[in-house]
Amino acid sequence: MDKRQKKRLAILDALSRSGQVLSSTRITELLIGQGMDISERSVRIYLGELDKEGFTESHGRRGRLITEKGKHEADASRVLEGIGLLSGKIDAMTYRMDFDPALRRGTVVVNVSVIPLDAFTTERLELIEMVFAEGYSMGTMLSLFSPGETCGSFTVPEGHVGVGTVCSITLNGVLLRRGVPTSSRFGGLIELRDGAPSRFVDIIHYDGTSIDPLVVFIRSGMADYIGAVTTGNGRIGASFREFPADSVETVRSISKQLEAIGLGSLLCLGNRGQSLYGVAVGPQRVGAIIIGGLNPMSIFEETGLRIRSGAMSGLVDFNNLFHNTELKDRLAALR
């Protein structure tokens, strides 16, 4: 696929994810924010072409809205472009974040879920809080995006809010700044029995997918967090990482630092060459299982509401995070 076609598809993707009319200026900002080298003049030219082909429709000075034909084209392009893309995105977001746990300053990687404001019922909020309380989330912190705000390629529509959960890739970024490389192997579902993890029941390797495994498991109904928090028997999302064996104490120390400030949840860290839950690890490496950041948002899917979630959606300043127990009050302020 040539650069020109990639830029056209990136414009469609931005419009598709937004779900509303966007101006050429806003589209340009979104694409530049994703690291694309493109001018507003080029965006306007591409939009004119997309209008003629029926992928977008003009709404005058307000901007463009994607058509159903355009949505199908954007969806198809994600599949064709996406093979192996997730592993590359992990590396990119790891490099871009700059959080320093010692100073408690900098940016962290977040996942974003866009949810109708009236969907936050008392029952769902209680279950979400239980997921955090049981340690089945990546830390204890959240961020909130109001209608009209953006994070990465997500723009929150009217009547909705965006909930940012800390992504487990944040650990990779902090370790990279300490000179520790991370190999992110796969995301999977861990079965819980009487509150204890027993085995991986399903896995998807990062270098063979365009969609985050946890998004797949949650949307397909394979996860069971309600069971996990109410009976101790369920299936929760986690990811498998590997580190150089000589770095194990550094990994352990940083993981404890992150957990103390609400940004981490290391389920287990192995020893040199030790297998974890049936997953083999090489003799010069140590394995680790990290709790998935999107886990609390599964509650909406499990209670009958289909939501739109994106893993590694963007970067958020640490100072914009808040403890999950504040979510109810912050939502009330938006109503």
C-alpha positions in Angstrom: 0.0 0.0 0.0 1.5 3.4 -1.0 1.7 6.5 1.2 -1.1 8.2 -0.6 -3.5 5.3 0.0 -2.4 5.0 3.6 -3.2 8.7 4.2 -6.7 8.3 2.6 -7.4 5.3 4.8 -6.1 7.2 7.9 -8.6 10.0 7.2 -11.4 7.4 7.0 -10.3 5.7 10.1 -10.3 9.1 12.0 -13.8 9.8 10.8 -15.0 6.3 11.6 -13.7 6.3 15.2 -15.1 9.8 15.8 -18.6 9.0 14.6 -19.3 12.7 14.1 -18.6 15.6 11.7 -14.9 16.6 11.7 -13.3 19.6 10.1 -10.2 19.2 8.0 -8.3 21.1 10.7 -9.4 18.6 13.3 -8.6 15.6 11.1 -5.1 17.0 10.5 -4.5 17.4 14.2 -5.6 13.8 14.9 -3.3 12.4 12.1 -0.3 14.4 13.2 -1.0 13.3 16.8 -0.6 9.7 15.5 2.8 10.5 14.0 1.7 11.1 10.4 3.4 13.7 8.3 0.5 15.5 6.5 -0.7 19.0 5.9 -4.2 20.4 6.1 -4.1 21.2 2.4 -3.4 17.5 1.7 -6.3 16.5 3.9 -8.7 18.8 2.1 -7.6 17.3 -1.3 -8.1 13.7 0.0 -11.5 14.6 1.4 -12.6 15.9 -2.0 -11.6 12.6 -3.5 -13.4 10.7 -0.8 -16.5 12.7 -1.3 -16.6 11.9 -5.0 -16.1 8.2 -4.3 -19.0 8.1 -1.7 -16.8 7.4 1.3 -17.5 10.8 3.0 -20.1 13.5 2.7 -19.7 17.2 3.1 -21.5 19.2 5.8 -20.3 22.6 4.6 -18.0 24.5 6.8 -18.5 22.1 9.7 -16.6 19.4 7.9 -17.1 15.8 6.8 -19.1 12.8 8.0 -18.2 9.3 7.0 -20.8 7.3 5.1 -21.7 3.6 5.6 -19.6 2.8 2.5 -16.7 4.7 4.1 -17.1 2.7 7.4 -16.9 -0.6 5.5 -13.8 0.6 3.7 -12.2 1.7 7.0 -13.0 -1.6 8.7 -11.6 -3.6 5.8 -8.4 -1.5 5.8 -7.8 -2.1 9.5 -7.8 -5.9 8.8 -5.5 -5.7 5.8 -3.1 -3.1 7.4 -3.2 -4.7 10.8 -1.4 -8.0 10.6 1.5 -7.7 13.0 0.6 -4.1 13.7 -0.2 -4.5 17.4 3.4 -5.6 18.3 4.7 -2.5 16.5 2.2 -0.3 18.3 3.3 -1.7 21.6 6.9 -0.7 20.8 5.8 2.8 19.7 3.8 3.6 22.8 6.5 2.1 25.0 9.0 4.6 23.5 6.6 7.6 23.5 5.5 7.5 27.2 7.8 9.2 29.7 6.4 8.6 33.2 9.0 8.7 36.0 7.7 6.8 39.1 10.2 8.4 41.4 9.0 11.9 40.5 5.4 10.8 39.9 5.5 12.9 36.7 5.0 12.3 33.0 2.7 10.5 30.7 1.3 6.9 30.9 -0.4 4.8 28.2 -4.2 4.4 28.6 -6.9 2.4 27.0 -10.1 4.3 26.2 -13.7 3.0 26.3 -16.6 5.2 25.0 -19.7 4.7 27.1 -23.2 6.3 27.2 -23.4 8.5 30.3 -26.7 6.9 31.4 -25.2 3.4 31.2 -23.3 3.9 34.5 -25.9 2.3 36.7 -25.4 1.7 40.5 -25.0 -2.1 39.8 -22.4 -1.6 37.2 -20.4 0.9 39.2 -20.4 -1.4 42.2 -19.1 -4.3 40.0 -16.4 -2.1 38.5 -15.3 -1.1 41.9 -15.1 -4.8 42.9 -12.9 -5.6 39.9 -10.4 -2.9 41.1 -10.7 -4.0 44.8 -9.9 -7.6 43.9 -6.8 -6.5 42.0 -8.1 -7.6 38.6 -7.1 -4.3 37.0 -3.9 -2.6 36.0 -3.6 -0.5 39.2 -6.4 1.6 40.7 -6.4 4.8 38.7 -8.7 6.1 35.9 -9.0 9.1 33.6 -12.2 10.6 32.3 -12.9 12.3 28.9 -15.9 14.6 28.5 -18.0 14.9 25.3 -15.9 16.6 22.6 -12.6 15.6 24.2 -10.1 13.4 22.4 -7.5 10.8 23.3 -5.5 9.4 20.3 -8.1 8.7 17.6 -11.0 8.6 20.0 -13.4 11.6 20.1 -16.1 11.4 22.7 -19.6 12.1 21.2 -22.4 13.9 23.0 -24.2 12.0 25.7 -21.1 9.8 26.3 -17.9 9.8 28.3 -14.6 8.2 27.7 -13.1 6.2 30.4 -9.3 5.8 30.4 -7.8 2.7 32.1 -4.1 2.4 32.6 -2.6 0.1 30.0 -0.1 -2.6 31.1 2.3 -1.3 28.4 3.1 1.5 31.0 5.3 -1.1 32.7 7.2 -1.6 29.5 7.9 2.1 29.2 9.1 2.6 32.7 11.4 -0.4 32.3 12.8 0.9 29.0 14.0 4.0 30.8 15.9 1.9 33.2 17.5 0.0 30.4 15.4 -3.1 30.6 13.9 -4.4 27.3 10.5 -6.1 27.4 9.2 -8.8 25.1 5.4 -8.8 25.0 4.4 -12.3 23.9 0.7 -12.6 24.1 -2.6 -11.6 25.8 -4.8 -14.3 27.2 -7.6 -15.3 29.6 -6.6 -16.8 32.9 -9.1 -19.1 34.6 -9.7 -18.4 38.3 -10.8 -21.2 40.7 -11.7 -20.2 44.2 -10.0 -16.8 43.7 -6.7 -18.3 42.6 -5.3 -18.3 39.0 -5.0 -21.8 37.6 -4.2 -21.7 33.9 -4.4 -19.9 30.6 -7.5 -21.0 28.7 -7.0 -18.9 25.6 -4.2 -16.8 24.1 -3.6 -14.6 21.1 0.0 -13.6 20.2 0.7 -9.9 19.7 2.7 -10.4 16.5 -0.2 -12.2 14.7 -3.1 -9.8 15.4 -4.3 -6.3 14.6 -6.7 -6.2 17.5 -5.8 -6.3 21.1 -6.5 -9.8 22.6 -8.3 -8.4 25.6 -10.7 -6.4 23.3 -11.4 -9.7 21.5 -12.0 -11.7 24.6 -14.2 -9.1 26.2 -16.4 -8.4 23.1 -16.8 -12.1 22.4 -18.2 -12.8 25.8 -15.3 -15.1 26.8 -14.3 -13.1 29.9 -16.1 -13.5 33.2 -15.3 -10.8 35.7 -18.6 -10.9 37.4 -18.0 -14.5 38.3 -14.4 -13.6 39.3 -15.5 -10.9 41.8 -18.7 -12.6 43.1 -17.8 -16.3 43.4 -14.0 -16.4 42.8 -14.5 -18.5 39.7 -14.2 -16.7 36.4 -11.8 -15.7 33.6 -9.8 -12.5 33.6 -7.5 -10.9 31.0 -3.8 -10.8 31.4 -0.7 -10.6 29.3 2.6 -12.5 29.2 5.9 -10.7 29.2 9.5 -11.7 29.2 12.6 -9.9 30.4 16.4 -10.6 30.5 17.0 -12.9 33.5 19.7 -10.6 34.9 17.0 -7.8 35.2 14.7 -9.7 37.5 15.4 -7.6 40.6 15.0 -4.3 38.6 11.7 -5.6 37.3 10.5 -6.6 40.7 11.5 -3.2 42.3 9.9 -1.1 39.6 6.7 -3.2 39.7 6.4 -2.6 43.4 7.0 1.2 42.8 4.2 1.3 40.2 1.8 -0.7 42.4 2.4 1.6 45.3 1.2 4.6 43.3 -1.7 2.9 41.7 -0.2 2.0 38.3 0.6 -1.6 38.4 -0.6 -5.2 39.0 2.0 -7.8 38.5 0.2 -11.2 38.9 3.4 -13.1 39.1 7.1 -12.9 38.2 9.1 -16.1 37.6 12.7 -17.0 38.1 15.3 -17.7 35.4 14.0 -20.2 32.9 10.9 -20.9 35.0 7.6 -21.8 33.2 4.5 -19.9 34.3 1.1 -21.5 34.1 2.3 -23.9 31.4 4.1 -21.3 29.3 7.8 -22.2 28.7 10.5 -19.5 29.2 14.0 -19.6 27.8 17.0 -20.1 30.1 18.2 -16.5 29.8 14.8 -15.0 30.5 12.2 -14.6 33.2 8.5 -14.5 32.5 5.8 -12.4 34.1 2.0 -12.2 34.0 0.5 -8.7 34.0 -3.2 -8.0 34.7 -5.0 -6.4 31.7 -5.9 -2.7 31.9 -9.2 -3.1 30.1 -10.6 -5.6 32.6 -13.0 -3.3 34.5 -14.7 -2.3 31.3 -15.8 -5.9 30.7 -18.6 -5.3 33.2 -20.6 -3.4 30.6 -20.4 -6.1 28.0 -21.2 -8.8 30.6 -24.3 -6.9 31.6 -25.6 -6.6 28.1 -24.2 -3.3 26.8 -21.9 -3.3 23.7 -19.3 -0.5 24.1 -16.4 0.8 22.0 -13.0 0.2 23.5 -9.5 0.7 22.2 -6.3 -0.6 23.7 -3.2 1.7 23.9 -5.4 4.6 22.7 -3.1 7.4 23.7 -1.0 9.1 26.4 -2.4 10.8 29.5 -0.5 12.9 32.0 -0.3 11.2 35.4 -1.8 14.3 37.1 -5.0 13.7 35.2 -5.6 10.3 36.8 -7.8 9.8 39.8 -8.6 6.9 42.1 -11.4 4.6 40.8 -13.6 5.2 43.9 -14.0 8.8 42.7 -15.7 7.7 39.4 -19.3 7.9 40.7 -18.9 11.5 41.9 -17.0 12.6 38.7 -19.8 11.2 36.5 -22.4 12.9 38.6 -20.7 16.2 37.9 -21.1 15.6 34.2 -24.8 14.9 34.3 
